[in-house]
């Protein structure tokens, strides 16, 4: 039976092995923060307001505001008026931002392919199921409890 100590040791081990603890580099080796990488991924799919980006990333609005400012300083994001609501502003990827997002996708897929290759074929479904269960558990945990660690 899995104990709390076992779960902690294994999760911490995975975080470190995958590189999630590195603040200025993504696990796939790109020299940007993980938050910036996630923002670029979301914005590559469609323009979003800062509030919507904050909701999708599960980050505080003030954090996303600073994140958007940083992405704009890097010339990866521009701010445009929302087409239906002129009071709202969309964050939109620039051509440089789209290129950065494309590089991230390629690097992420290569890193994940390597990771998947290391998992025995007979265990792959179990690994995916375990990730789903953990993600569902986190989704059902109040935000305050998720951010205390």
C-alpha positions in Angstrom: 0.0 0.0 0.0 1.3 3.5 -0.9 2.1 5.6 2.1 2.2 9.4 2.3 6.0 9.1 2.6 6.2 6.9 -0.6 4.0 9.4 -2.5 6.1 12.4 -1.4 9.4 10.7 -2.2 8.3 9.6 -5.7 6.7 12.9 -6.6 9.7 14.9 -5.5 11.9 12.5 -7.3 9.9 12.9 -10.5 9.8 16.7 -10.2 13.6 16.8 -9.9 14.3 14.1 -12.6 12.0 15.9 -15.1 13.4 19.3 -14.3 10.2 20.9 -13.0 12.1 22.6 -10.1 14.2 24.7 -12.5 12.6 28.1 -12.5 14.4 29.6 -15.5 14.3 26.6 -17.9 11.5 24.3 -19.0 11.9 20.6 -18.6 12.5 20.3 -22.3 15.5 22.6 -22.0 14.1 25.9 -23.3 15.6 29.0 -21.5 12.3 30.4 -20.3 10.2 29.9 -17.2 7.6 27.1 -17.1 4.9 29.7 -16.6 6.0 31.5 -19.8 6.0 28.2 -21.6 2.5 27.4 -20.5 1.3 30.9 -21.4 2.7 30.6 -24.9 1.1 27.2 -25.3 -2.3 28.5 -24.4 -2.0 31.7 -26.5 -0.8 29.6 -29.5 -4.3 28.0 -29.5 -6.1 31.4 -29.4 -5.9 34.9 -28.1 -7.1 35.2 -24.5 -7.8 37.9 -22.0 -5.5 38.0 -19.0 -8.4 36.8 -16.8 -8.9 33.8 -19.0 -5.2 33.0 -19.2 -5.1 33.2 -15.3 -8.0 30.8 -15.1 -6.5 28.3 -17.5 -3.0 28.4 -15.9 -4.5 28.4 -12.4 -2.5 31.5 -11.5 -3.4 34.7 -9.7 -4.3 37.5 -12.0 -1.5 39.7 -10.7 1.0 36.9 -11.5 -0.5 36.7 -15.0 -0.3 40.5 -15.4 3.4 40.4 -14.8 3.8 37.3 -17.0 2.0 39.1 -19.8 4.3 42.2 -19.3 7.4 39.9 -19.6 6.1 38.2 -22.7 5.3 41.6 -24.3 8.8 42.9 -23.3 10.2 39.8 -25.2 8.1 40.8 -28.2 6.2 37.5 -28.0 2.8 38.9 -27.1 0.9 42.0 -28.2 -2.3 43.4 -26.6 -5.3 44.0 -28.8 -8.9 45.1 -28.2 -11.3 42.2 -27.9 -13.4 42.0 -31.1 -16.7 41.8 -29.2 -16.0 43.9 -26.1 -13.9 47.0 -26.7 -13.2 47.3 -23.0 -11.4 44.0 -22.9 -7.9 43.3 -24.1 -6.7 40.1 -25.7 -3.2 38.8 -25.5 -2.1 37.8 -29.0 1.1 36.0 -30.1 3.4 38.0 -32.4 5.3 36.3 -35.1 8.2 36.0 -32.7 5.9 34.6 -30.1 4.5 32.0 -32.6 8.0 30.9 -33.4 8.9 30.6 -29.7 5.7 28.6 -29.1 6.5 26.3 -32.1 10.0 25.7 -30.7 8.5 24.8 -27.3 6.1 22.3 -28.9 9.0 20.6 -30.8 11.2 20.5 -27.7 8.3 19.3 -25.5 7.4 16.5 -27.9 11.0 15.4 -28.2 11.4 15.3 -24.4 8.1 13.4 -24.0 9.0 10.9 -26.7 12.3 10.2 -24.9 10.4 9.8 -21.6 7.8 7.5 -23.2 10.5 5.4 -24.8 11.9 4.7 -21.3 8.5 3.4 -20.0 8.0 -0.3 -20.8 5.2 -0.8 -23.3 3.2 -3.0 -20.9 3.3 -0.1 -18.2 2.3 2.8 -20.5 -1.5 2.6 -19.9 -0.8 2.4 -16.1 1.4 5.5 -16.2 -1.3 7.5 -18.1 -4.0 6.3 -15.8 -2.0 7.2 -12.7 -1.4 10.7 -14.1 -5.2 11.1 -14.8 -6.0 10.0 -11.2 -3.4 12.5 -9.7 -4.7 15.3 -11.9 -8.3 14.6 -11.0 -7.4 14.6 -7.3 -5.6 18.0 -7.7 -8.6 19.4 -9.6 -10.8 18.5 -6.7 -8.5 20.0 -4.1 -9.2 23.5 -2.9 -6.7 26.1 -4.3 -5.4 27.0 -0.8 -4.4 23.4 -0.1 -2.7 23.1 -3.5 -0.5 26.2 -3.0 0.7 25.5 0.6 3.5 23.2 -0.4 
